[in-house]
Amino acid sequence: MKIYFVSLGCDKNLVDSEMMLGLLHEAGHEIVDDENLADVVVINTCSFIHDAKEESINTILELADLKKNGSLKGIVACGCLSERYADQIRTELPEVDVVVGTMAIDEIVNAINAVERGERTEFLKPTDGPLVYGKPRLVTTGGHYAYLKIAEGCDKHCTYCAIPKMRGTYRSVPMDVLVHEAETLVSEGVKELILVAQETTLYGVDLYHEKSLPKLLRALSGIEDLHYIRILYCYPEEITDELMDEISYNKKVVKYLDIPIQSGADRVLKRMGRRTDRAELEALIGKLRAKIPDICIRTTLISGFPGESRSDFKETFEFVKKMRFDRLGVFTYSREEDTAAARMKGHLPEFVKKGRMNKLMKLQQSIAFEKAEEEVGRTLTVFVEGKMPEDGVYVCRTYKDAPNVDGYLFLETEKDLMSGDLIKARVTRAQQYDLVGVPEDELT
């Protein structure tokens, strides 16, 4: 069968997609990059917030048009939307032939076989069932970096979040499995591993009865041809001194942490079900910057949470101004059914949520531009991501830039470079959020 695959949502979902692609390839199916050539379309959906659900449904409907003219035999819907809304998909989206839940991705070959037989069915397993790991993967990120999903699910139960309903409780992937997967990826050319989970900082508590992320970092850093390890999604209350020390002293661990904070107002943090207050967050950030002077800290905030008052917003605004985060994203609150926050009083109009988001982003813009100017004159090791032939520059990432979420360094050079090359670049100027530089060895 010729299969066209669409992966929506987060990088954790992308790892699932790559495993499904690997299983399909292993079973002899052909992966095509043109939906018009496909016998079957597989859509790995997202359902984290309202906009993600809309994107998933619209993607299904757009591709369903191919079934009407007879060129497409079937549609398989996987991922979080399928897990959470399997009943509704059956009744309201007849275009979908097979539904595959989040814990049933190892059934993807059976799902394709069902389409071939003309069946309309589903593959659903308990969200707290056995993890799917150790499967072959087709890496889709270009080959020089890849995501390594170290755990599944979450036990935090923040009041706005439905992830535990779609992904189950927190379960770690065994360390030896991760090291073997990492070795395989590195042998295929991967130079940077990006560790992801709903929460990376709790890795190992269920298997080894202690926070084992530092041990995992040490084990991965022993892989000879691996250059960098980047850590995403670290909950602030779980960041230990041992983890800080490992980031500080381990030369392969990128001095970069993604720490979802969500608010800078104590009253809102409490209503969100978060485990830290503003004073604790400020102390943690101060400690990280003292122990790891060059650390890049990225965070995310939610604007317009139910009951967020003007004074709450002002408190968050002042918090951002004081902390001067290197990277920051802001999302408007999305009311998700079956969550505690959805039942709260004080839901705010969309224009208020968006207005507050815009004010925070305008503040962060000025901070980001100033921080970019501070980089001028520095020499940084950068990853080459590709080339912009029309501008004659290479697109690169510094250690402060995670793929697809942060900025770039545009390298001006006549050299012939390849994606995945690592070179030293001198920053010559800032360009708003981004940097411009030249290879250090070209400076006279």
VOZAMAR-781594 format. One line per field, with one value per residue (C-alpha): residue number from 1; residue in one letter; x, y, z. Coordinates in steps of 0.05 Angstrom, whole numbers, plus 5000, padded with zeros to 4 digits. Last residue first. Layout:
seq <- (NUM/...)
type <- (a/...)
x <- (X/...)
y <- (Y/...)
z <- (Z/...)
END
This chain:
seq <- (444/443/442/441/440/439/438/437/436/435/434/433/432/431/430/429/428/427/426/425/424/423/422/421/420/419/418/417/416/415/414/413/412/411/410/409/408/407/406/405/404/403/402/401/400/399/398/397/396/395/394/393/392/391/390/389/388/387/386/385/384/383/382/381/380/379/378/377/376/375/374/373/372/371/370/369/368/367/366/365/364/363/362/361/360/359/358/357/356/355/354/353/352/351/350/349/348/347/346/345/344/343/342/341/340/339/338/337/336/335/334/333/332/331/330/329/328/327/326/325/324/323/322/321/320/319/318/317/316/315/314/313/312/311/310/309/308/307/306/305/304/303/302/301/300/299/298/297/296/295/294/293/292/291/290/289/288/287/286/285/284/283/282/281/280/279/278/277/276/275/274/273/272/271/270/269/268/267/266/265/264/263/262/261/260/259/258/257/256/255/254/253/252/251/250/249/248/247/246/245/244/243/242/241/240/239/238/237/236/235/234/233/232/231/230/229/228/227/226/225/224/223/222/221/220/219/218/217/216/215/214/213/212/211/210/209/208/207/206/205/204/203/202/201/200/199/198/197/196/195/194/193/192/191/190/189/188/187/186/185/184/183/182/181/180/179/178/177/176/175/174/173/172/171/170/169/168/167/166/165/164/163/162/161/160/159/158/157/156/155/154/153/152/151/150/149/148/147/146/145/144/143/142/141/140/139/138/137/136/135/134/133/132/131/130/129/128/127/126/125/124/123/122/121/120/119/118/117/116/115/114/113/112/111/110/109/108/107/106/105/104/103/102/101/100/99/98/97/96/95/94/93/92/91/90/89/88/87/86/85/84/83/82/81/80/79/78/77/76/75/74/73/72/71/70/69/68/67/66/65/64/63/62/61/60/59/58/57/56/55/54/53/52/51/50/49/48/47/46/45/44/43/42/41/40/39/38/37/36/35/34/33/32/31/30/29/28/27/26/25/24/23/22/21/20/19/18/17/16/15/14/13/12/11/10/9/8/7/6/5/4/3/2/1)
type <- (t/l/e/d/e/p/v/g/v/l/d/y/q/q/a/r/t/v/r/a/k/i/l/d/g/s/m/l/d/k/e/t/e/l/f/l/y/g/d/v/n/p/a/d/k/y/t/r/c/v/y/v/g/d/e/p/m/k/g/e/v/f/v/t/l/t/r/g/v/e/e/e/a/k/e/f/a/i/s/q/q/l/k/m/l/k/n/m/r/g/k/k/v/f/e/p/l/h/g/k/m/r/a/a/a/t/d/e/e/r/s/y/t/f/v/g/l/r/d/f/r/m/k/k/v/f/e/f/t/e/k/f/d/s/r/s/e/g/p/f/g/s/i/l/t/t/r/i/c/i/d/p/i/k/a/r/l/k/g/i/l/a/e/l/e/a/r/d/t/r/r/g/m/r/k/l/v/r/d/a/g/s/q/i/p/i/d/l/y/k/v/v/k/k/n/y/s/i/e/d/m/l/e/d/t/i/e/e/p/y/c/y/l/i/r/i/y/h/l/d/e/i/g/s/l/a/r/l/l/k/p/l/s/k/e/h/y/l/d/v/g/y/l/t/t/e/q/a/v/l/i/l/e/k/v/g/e/s/v/l/t/e/a/e/h/v/l/v/d/m/p/v/s/r/y/t/g/r/m/k/p/i/a/c/y/t/c/h/k/d/c/g/e/a/i/k/l/y/a/y/h/g/g/t/t/v/l/r/p/k/g/y/v/l/p/g/d/t/p/k/l/f/e/t/r/e/g/r/e/v/a/n/i/a/n/v/i/e/d/i/a/m/t/g/v/v/v/d/v/e/p/l/e/t/r/i/q/d/a/y/r/e/s/l/c/g/c/a/v/i/g/k/l/s/g/n/k/k/l/d/a/l/e/l/i/t/n/i/s/e/e/k/a/d/h/i/f/s/c/t/n/i/v/v/v/d/a/l/n/e/d/d/v/i/e/h/g/a/e/h/l/l/g/l/m/m/e/s/d/v/l/n/k/d/c/g/l/s/v/f/y/i/k/m)
x <- (5814/5752/5739/5759/5703/5650/5605/5545/5474/5427/5352/5298/5307/5366/5427/5497/5565/5559/5623/5610/5643/5619/5576/5551/5482/5457/5517/5563/5597/5634/5617/5594/5541/5510/5439/5431/5362/5305/5265/5206/5218/5284/5311/5354/5399/5453/5457/5417/5436/5404/5457/5460/5462/5396/5361/5398/5370/5410/5397/5401/5474/5485/5523/5583/5584/5634/5608/5615/5541/5504/5482/5443/5401/5387/5361/5316/5289/5273/5237/5198/5182/5145/5107/5091/5064/5020/4996/4976/4938/4899/4886/4856/4815/4790/4771/4725/4745/4720/4706/4677/4711/4682/4730/4787/4773/4780/4727/4721/4780/4773/4834/4873/4911/4982/5047/5117/5181/5256/5314/5271/5281/5261/5241/5200/5167/5149/5123/5075/5054/5037/5001/4959/4940/4923/4878/4844/4853/4788/4792/4862/4869/4940/4978/5053/5111/5184/5254/5317/5385/5442/5508/5519/5502/5505/5485/5434/5402/5399/5366/5315/5300/5293/5247/5204/5201/5180/5127/5094/5106/5064/5015/4941/4920/4880/4944/4985/4930/4933/5009/5015/5075/5037/5046/5116/5137/5213/5251/5324/5386/5460/5465/5487/5548/5599/5569/5590/5534/5477/5498/5504/5435/5406/5440/5414/5344/5292/5225/5189/5205/5174/5225/5194/5254/5326/5379/5435/5491/5550/5534/5590/5618/5555/5577/5535/5473/5492/5509/5444/5405/5438/5419/5347/5340/5292/5285/5245/5280/5221/5166/5213/5255/5243/5209/5247/5226/5153/5102/5162/5220/5296/5326/5384/5435/5485/5439/5476/5446/5494/5470/5397/5417/5458/5399/5351/5400/5408/5333/5321/5375/5342/5273/5219/5185/5111/5070/4995/4952/4961/4893/4860/4927/4935/4870/4902/4871/4869/4940/4934/5007/5010/5030/5035/5094/5168/5236/5215/5280/5273/5321/5376/5423/5375/5329/5273/5233/5268/5239/5236/5241/5204/5238/5177/5102/5084/5041/4971/4953/4916/4879/4881/4841/4846/4785/4742/4713/4733/4747/4798/4853/4830/4836/4906/4925/4900/4937/5001/4985/4974/5039/5007/4957/4972/4952/4889/4879/4814/4801/4757/4751/4705/4646/4667/4608/4588/4654/4694/4648/4659/4735/4739/4795/4839/4826/4839/4903/4935/4913/4863/4867/4836/4817/4818/4839/4835/4760/4738/4703/4760/4807/4758/4772/4840/4809/4760/4815/4859/4800/4788/4861/4867/4803/4828/4894/4857/4816/4876/4915/4877/4929/4923/4968/4935/4946/4924/4915/4922/4966/4989/4946/4971/5041/5100/5095/5112/5111/5088/5134/5119/5185/5163/5097/5132/5182/5127/5089/5152/5164/5092/5099/5162/5123/5070/5124/5146/5078/5018/5004/5037/5010/5028/5014/5015/5022/5000)
y <- (5772/5733/5673/5622/5647/5629/5690/5714/5740/5732/5725/5755/5825/5818/5820/5832/5801/5737/5697/5626/5560/5501/5439/5409/5376/5405/5410/5468/5494/5557/5625/5650/5690/5649/5665/5648/5623/5632/5587/5539/5497/5466/5487/5550/5572/5523/5561/5541/5553/5576/5585/5648/5665/5703/5666/5603/5600/5541/5487/5468/5482/5472/5528/5533/5603/5660/5723/5792/5807/5763/5822/5849/5785/5796/5866/5840/5785/5834/5881/5823/5796/5860/5857/5784/5799/5855/5811/5755/5804/5829/5758/5737/5800/5793/5720/5740/5714/5653/5674/5611/5545/5483/5486/5494/5425/5391/5347/5395/5439/5514/5543/5597/5642/5619/5656/5635/5657/5651/5683/5700/5769/5750/5820/5839/5771/5776/5847/5822/5763/5809/5857/5798/5780/5853/5855/5792/5720/5686/5634/5636/5696/5686/5620/5625/5586/5583/5581/5590/5594/5578/5615/5627/5555/5554/5627/5627/5563/5590/5655/5617/5572/5631/5668/5607/5595/5667/5663/5601/5528/5464/5485/5468/5522/5557/5559/5588/5640/5664/5665/5707/5693/5645/5584/5562/5511/5504/5491/5487/5503/5494/5436/5371/5343/5379/5350/5398/5449/5406/5351/5401/5428/5358/5341/5406/5384/5409/5376/5439/5475/5423/5408/5404/5400/5375/5380/5329/5348/5316/5242/5206/5171/5151/5161/5224/5180/5144/5209/5242/5180/5184/5258/5242/5189/5220/5163/5099/5065/5047/5096/5153/5142/5208/5259/5317/5300/5320/5308/5275/5299/5292/5324/5285/5322/5289/5239/5205/5135/5108/5165/5141/5069/5090/5132/5073/5029/5082/5091/5016/5010/5067/5036/5081/5119/5118/5177/5163/5161/5193/5219/5229/5248/5302/5338/5401/5464/5440/5414/5339/5327/5252/5254/5206/5177/5177/5183/5206/5216/5270/5272/5315/5307/5264/5316/5314/5256/5198/5131/5091/5018/4999/5000/5031/5023/5030/4978/5000/5063/5093/5027/5002/5024/4996/5015/4989/5004/4946/4949/4893/4941/4988/4932/4916/4989/4984/4919/4955/5011/4964/4986/5055/5026/5067/5133/5104/5082/5096/5064/5085/5160/5194/5175/5234/5248/5179/5141/5204/5221/5153/5157/5226/5224/5171/5192/5265/5245/5203/5163/5172/5123/5144/5098/5077/5142/5158/5147/5218/5222/5191/5248/5297/5261/5294/5362/5333/5297/5359/5402/5355/5356/5432/5442/5397/5435/5502/5476/5454/5390/5348/5329/5280/5228/5227/5165/5169/5105/5089/5149/5182/5245/5251/5266/5250/5174/5119/5050/4990/4931/4914/4946/5011/5009/4995/5051/5100/5081/5093/5160/5181/5163/5206/5262/5258/5274/5331/5363/5370/5341/5284/5271/5206/5187/5112/5072/5000)
z <- (5186/5201/5156/5209/5254/5204/5195/5234/5235/5294/5302/5346/5316/5268/5312/5284/5273/5313/5303/5280/5299/5257/5265/5200/5204/5138/5092/5079/5016/5037/5008/5076/5112/5168/5190/5264/5280/5329/5376/5370/5307/5331/5399/5396/5452/5432/5366/5305/5232/5167/5113/5072/4998/5001/4944/4961/5032/5059/5111/5184/5199/5274/5309/5356/5382/5380/5413/5382/5380/5430/5473/5414/5415/5489/5475/5419/5465/5521/5474/5444/5513/5530/5464/5477/5546/5519/5462/5509/5552/5493/5469/5535/5540/5468/5482/5539/5608/5646/5718/5749/5745/5711/5652/5701/5731/5664/5630/5572/5554/5557/5521/5557/5509/5495/5509/5488/5521/5505/5540/5601/5630/5701/5724/5664/5662/5736/5726/5672/5715/5773/5726/5701/5772/5786/5726/5750/5726/5746/5691/5658/5612/5589/5594/5599/5569/5587/5557/5598/5563/5611/5602/5677/5699/5775/5785/5728/5754/5825/5803/5762/5822/5870/5823/5815/5890/5902/5848/5875/5857/5853/5798/5808/5760/5814/5856/5799/5788/5860/5860/5796/5750/5705/5660/5686/5633/5642/5577/5597/5556/5572/5523/5555/5519/5563/5628/5683/5687/5662/5711/5768/5755/5753/5820/5850/5833/5784/5804/5827/5762/5715/5660/5591/5544/5553/5499/5489/5442/5405/5400/5364/5425/5463/5536/5540/5538/5603/5639/5617/5639/5708/5713/5693/5747/5797/5846/5855/5797/5752/5774/5792/5729/5693/5738/5706/5635/5643/5587/5556/5512/5508/5447/5418/5375/5328/5292/5234/5231/5283/5328/5321/5337/5398/5422/5415/5454/5508/5513/5520/5573/5612/5615/5586/5643/5659/5685/5685/5623/5555/5534/5602/5634/5578/5594/5623/5653/5726/5727/5739/5757/5744/5670/5611/5574/5587/5554/5484/5446/5392/5334/5306/5246/5204/5173/5225/5196/5231/5208/5272/5289/5354/5422/5455/5462/5535/5570/5591/5629/5569/5562/5490/5428/5358/5317/5260/5191/5147/5072/5073/5054/5109/5159/5135/5146/5218/5228/5208/5256/5315/5349/5355/5405/5467/5435/5404/5331/5295/5227/5169/5180/5130/5175/5219/5265/5291/5293/5307/5365/5397/5389/5419/5470/5439/5367/5383/5420/5367/5307/5249/5191/5125/5068/4996/4964/4890/4886/4873/4940/4979/4960/4992/5057/5058/5072/5123/5163/5162/5185/5244/5265/5258/5297/5353/5355/5359/5418/5459/5469/5418/5367/5310/5276/5208/5164/5091/5052/4977/4967/4902/4911/4982/4957/5002/4995/5045/5013/5054/5064/5136/5158/5125/5163/5229/5218/5199/5262/5303/5269/5283/5357/5359/5325/5379/5431/5384/5392/5347/5278/5239/5169/5133/5061/5050/4987/5000)
END
